[in-house]
Amino acid sequence: MSADVLLLNLTRFGDLLQSQPLIQDLHDSGHRVGLVCLDNFAAALPLLRHVDAAWPLPGAKLMAALDRHWQTAAAALLDLARRIREEARPSRVVNLTPSLPGRLLAKLLAPSPEAVLGFGLDAEGFGVNRGIWSSFLSGATLRRLNAPFNLVDMFRMVGAPLCAPGIAARPGLFSLQTPPAEALAHVDALLAEPENPPEGGRVQGFVALQLGASEARRQWPTAYFAALGDRLWHEAGLCPVLLGAPAESPLAQEYAARARAPFVNAVGRTNIPQLAALLTRTRLLATNDTGTMHLAAGLGLPCLAFFLATAQPWDTGPYLPGCCCLEPALACHPCPYNQACPHDQACLARISPRRAGDLIQARLESGDWQAGLSPELCREARVWLTETDELGFARVRSLSGHEREDRSLWLNRQRLFWRHILDDLESTADGAHGRTARAEARTPDAPPCSPAFAARVAPVLDQAARLLDMLAEQGRLTGKSSKAGQLFLLNCERLQNLLDACPPLASLGYFWRELRQERGGRMDELLRLVDLLAGHLRRWAASMAV
């Protein structure tokens, strides 16, 4: 059961599936890969390729034990970590879980603190992000306007230092295992028993509908799903198949009360392998932003996905080219986390079942989502097509004319500059060279944002660059002058406050905080990174004026 690289992912079902491309990269680089995940998702392990050994962690049991008697729970965790470490004997640990328990477990599993890549702990027990991309990942998704990369690609780049040359530069390979035969037999029996069985009509195929989501405010209305399902039956002879966990049974009941056409209710009637098997029996998935969507992507099933409230396809969209993602065409979307909606959740009803049905019908009939576009749809929704960019990263491309919105322009501009910044800083930190030059040669320029947006952001970038220049000068004098040291610390805080006060630069602010905290004890390295970052920010500011 040994594994020289141990991957730690104690996050959600969808995030676990999205680590498959990183596992593929590590496997193709000659590594034996072990995986530590939560035991409630252990049923997904047979679907993952190239996992040489796995250790499900009883997370819920440990948390309950902590509430009762933390000493006993801590001893159990130590015993579990010792067993995994002895069985795996890893030389490196890649931790994709930024929580304190995840960091602690990574430290317990690794042969040394330096052997952890991703989210770890330092010798004093403080959190540390090992790797430039880890620092970016930890803060990029805090503000939805500042998450320009798909989570899969961020996972891959965290693990890239362990991969063979050229592996990280190729498009990610997201291909899950074929579900087992017994799971296929189970779902075939389910599909043979539709509710509201047709009279004389033949089922021409199946389309999957994922009714639920992690939050009610991220769910397209069940009444809309029912209208969509009825239309697909009457116009295409496709029988809807309802998907979901047992807790989502009320949604299935509401669907049943509204439906006038046949459907199969599989809510609460499948485990993870059976859910995968069910998806392979369908022609398309209509879904909210869920783990089911990521499962479908890994199986190569195209989907129409609704991104409501806080969800957006730029970072959590399906990692499969040719999927269609819909956002409500509202200025307030995506909404911030931890804030009540001031608009009575208007986004939920914005995208009509008629227009969503037009897209699906077009995709089924012609293989092209664009055939289902209409001016009415483009007023209701931002329509995005998933694809792969010139650097092998996933991206979304507007089909509805919303690529000229400042939000879209800013996210594209961040993709360009963050790739340059992160590649450059990582190469400097690791002592490697050449990757940035290749990236610059292959990356097209990004269209400028509006003059109003540029006037808001460009001066902040320019001022940040000047503060970084001052930090570089003061940092070189910190051992020679107490005044220089005081000024260095003062300007560190000035820079932090400047970036934090500009919401479009929230990820940059978080990144700077991580950079100075992690590298502050290695002044020479920090100053090299400060010099590089200053140059990039000057170029970024100048580009905003174009």
C-alpha positions, 0 to 999 in steps of 0.5 A, a space after each residue: 500500500 506504499 505511495 511516494 506521494 500522498 494526496 490529502 483532500 478532506 473537502 466536498 464530493 465535487 472537490 474530491 472528484 476534481 483532484 483526478 487531473 492532479 492524480 493523473 499528472 502525478 501518475 504520468 510523472 511516475 509517482 505512486 499516489 495515495 489518497 486520504 479523503 473523508 469516509 463519507 465519500 469513500 464510495 467514489 474511490 473506485 471511480 478515480 483512476 491511478 489511486 494506488 492506495 486510499 485511506 478514508 478518514 472518519 471525519 464526522 466520527 472524529 468531530 463528534 469525539 472532539 465534542 465529547 472528549 478531545 483527548 481521546 479524539 486527539 489520540 485516535 487521530 494520532 493513531 490513524 496518522 501513524 498507521 497511514 504514515 507507516 503504510 504509505 511511507 510517503 516522501 511528499 504530501 500534497 495537501 489541498 485542504 486549507 483547514 487547520 485539521 487538514 494542515 495538522 494531518 498533513 504535518 503528521 503524515 509527512 516525513 518532515 514539514 518541508 515535505 508538505 506541498 500545499 497547506 501545511 504548518 510551520 515549526 511553531 504550529 502556524 499555517 503556512 502555504 508551501 508553493 506560490 500557487 498554494 498562496 494564491 489558491 487560499 485567497 482567490 476564491 474569497 471574493 467571487 470577482 477574484 477567482 479567474 481560474 478553474 479549481 481543477 487547474 489550481 489543484 494541478 498547479 499546487 502539485 506541479 512542482 512534483 510533476 515531470 517537465 511538460 506535464 503541468 503545461 498540457 490540458 488537464 485530463 479529467 477521466 473517471 473510471 467506468 462504473 461497475 457492472 452491478 451499478 449499471 444493472 441497478 440503474 437499468 432496473 430504475 429506468 425501467 420503472 418511470 412514474 406517469 408511465 407513457 401510454 403508447 409513447 416510446 422512451 427515446 432516451 433519458 436526460 438527467 435533472 439535478 434538482 438540489 444544490 448545497 444551498 436553497 439560494 443556489 437552486 433553480 426552481 423545481 417548477 422550472 425543472 418540471 416544465 423543462 422535463 415535460 417539454 423534453 418528453 413532449 418534443 424529444 421523447 426524452 424521459 427526465 431522471 431526477 437525481 439527488 440525495 435522500 435529503 432532497 426528496 421534498 424537491 422530488 415530491 414537488 416535481 412529481 406534483 407539477 409534472 405532467 409527463 413521465 419521469 424516473 425518480 432516482 432521488 435517494 435511490 443511488 450510491 455514488 457508483 450508481 449515480 455515475 452509472 445513471 449518468 452514463 445512461 443519459 444524453 445530457 445533464 441539467 443541473 445546479 452547481 453541484 458535485 453531480 455536475 463534476 461527476 458528469 464532467 469526469 464521465 464526459 457527459 455534456 451538461 447545462 449548468 445553472 450558476 445562481 447566487 454565489 456560484 460562478 462558472 469561472 472557478 467551479 464550472 464543469 471541467 469539460 469542454 463543450 458544456 453550457 453554463 448559465 448565470 442570471 444577467 443581473 448586475 448583482 450576480 454573483 452575490 457576496 458570501 455571508 450577506 443577505 440578498 437585498 433583491 429577494 433572490 431575483 436571480 432564481 427566477 431570472 432564467 426561464 425554463 423556455 429559454 433553457 429548453 431552447 438550448 437543450 433542444 438545440 444541443 440534442 438536435 444539432 450538437 451546438 448550443 448556439 443554435 438555441 440562442 435568442 435575444 430573449 435568452 441573452 437578456 435573461 442570462 449570461 451564456 458561457 461555453 466551457 473550453 480550453 485556453 492556449 496554455 491548457 487551462 479551462 476557461 469559459 467563453 461568452 455566447 451571449 455578448 456579455 464578454 464586454 462587461 467589466 466583470 468579464 474583462 477583469 476576470 480575463 485580465 486577471 487570468 493573463 497577469 496572474 499566470 505571468 506573476 505566479 509562474 515568474 514568482 514560482 520559478 524564482 522561488 524554486 530556482 527554475 527558469 524558462 516557464 514564464 517566457 514561454 507563457 508570455 510568448 503564448 498568451 494573447 493580450 486581454 481586452 481592456 476594461 472600461 475607462 471608469 473601471 480602469 480609473 478605479 483600479 490602475 492607480 491602486 496597482 501603480 501605487 502598489 508597485 511604488 510601495 513595493 519599490 520602497 520595500 525593496 530599498 528598505 528591506 536591503 537596509 534592514 540589518 544596517 538601520 533600525 529606521 529602515 526596519 521600521 519603515 519596512 514594516 510600516 510600508 508593508 501595512 500601507 500596502 496591505 491596507 491599500 489592496 484591501 480597500 480595493 475590492 477588485 484586488 482582494 485576491 492580490 491583497 490576500 496574496 501579499 499577506 500570505 507572501 510576506 508572512 511566509 517569506 518574512 523570515 527569509 528576507 533575501 527571498 522575499 526581496 527577490 519576489 518583491 522586485 518581481 511583483 513590483 515589475 508585474 504590477 507596473 505592467 498591469 497598471 500600464 495595460 489598464 490605460 490601453 
